Amino acid sequence: MNGAYKVKGGLSFMKVEITWMTLQDIEDVIEIENRSFSTPWTRKSFEEELLNNKLAVYFVAKADNKAIGYAGMWKVLDEGHITNIAIHPGYRRLKIGSALLKALKQYAKENNIHSITLEVRESNIAAQKLYSKFNFEVVGRRKAYYEDDHEDALIMTCDMLT
């Protein structure tokens, strides 16, 4: 997966490229992770995903050779499970999350993944709206799923066959 597009940021355009995540991207990804989540993944978690998890697929969105967003998914047989999607706060609302989600769905299509599932905080309306635009539907709830505040997670699924 390798694609480039331009997004409008402020009054100017910047080129954003979607590429496979590498170990060289982890420093930027950790910054995004820490600025995006109350219980962020560690450097070791990302290193394990990239080096040792044969099920893991990770993309980054880069501008000026710096990761400004990332998305990950596990491929388990014919199903995908999105682990995380995050965009640096300074680059949100520029459709970068949409580009990363498109990359995951394209990967799924090319690799015979029939459905994709994720969990999202019940309070994260912006993320729910994004997922809905990509045909994800709420199919369940995980009570007290998040460790930091015991908020419920909504389970959302996208059927790739329809």
Residue, then its C-alpha position, 0 to 999 in steps of 0.5 A: m500500500n502506497g498512496a499519496y494525496k493532497v490535503k488542505g491544511g489552513l490556507s495551503f495544501m500539503k502532500v500526505e503519503i500512506t505507507w507501511m509502518t516501519l520501526q523508523d516511524i515508531e518515535d512519531v507514532i508514540e507521540i501521536e499515541n501519547r497525545s491521543f489516548s489516556t492509556p497509550w500503547t508503549r514503544k515495546s507494544f508497537e515494536e512487538e506488533l511490527l517485529n513479532n505479530k504475523l497477524a499485524v498490518y500497520f500503515v502511517a500517514k506521512a507529511d514531510n517524512k514525518a508520521i502524522g497518523y497511523a492505523g493498525m489491524w490484525k488479520v485473523l483468518d478471513e476477519g480483520h480487527i482494527t487495533n487503533i487509528a490515531i491522528h496527531p492533534g495538529y492534523r485532525r479534521l483533514k481526512i487523514g483518518s479517512a485515508l488510513l481507513k481506506a488503506l485498511k479496507q483496501y488491504a482487507k479487500e486484497n487479502n480476502i478479509h470478509s469483515i472488519t471489527l473494532e471497538v470505539r469509546e461510546s463517547n467518541i462520536a467523531a470516530q463513530k461518525l467516521y466509521s459509519k461513513f465507511n459502512f461500519e455498524v454498531v453490533g454490540r457493546r463491551k461493558a466497562y471495556y476501558e481500564d482508565d474510566h470503565e467506559d463502555a465500548l461500542i463494537m462496530t463491524c463492516d461486512m466487506l462482502t456487501 
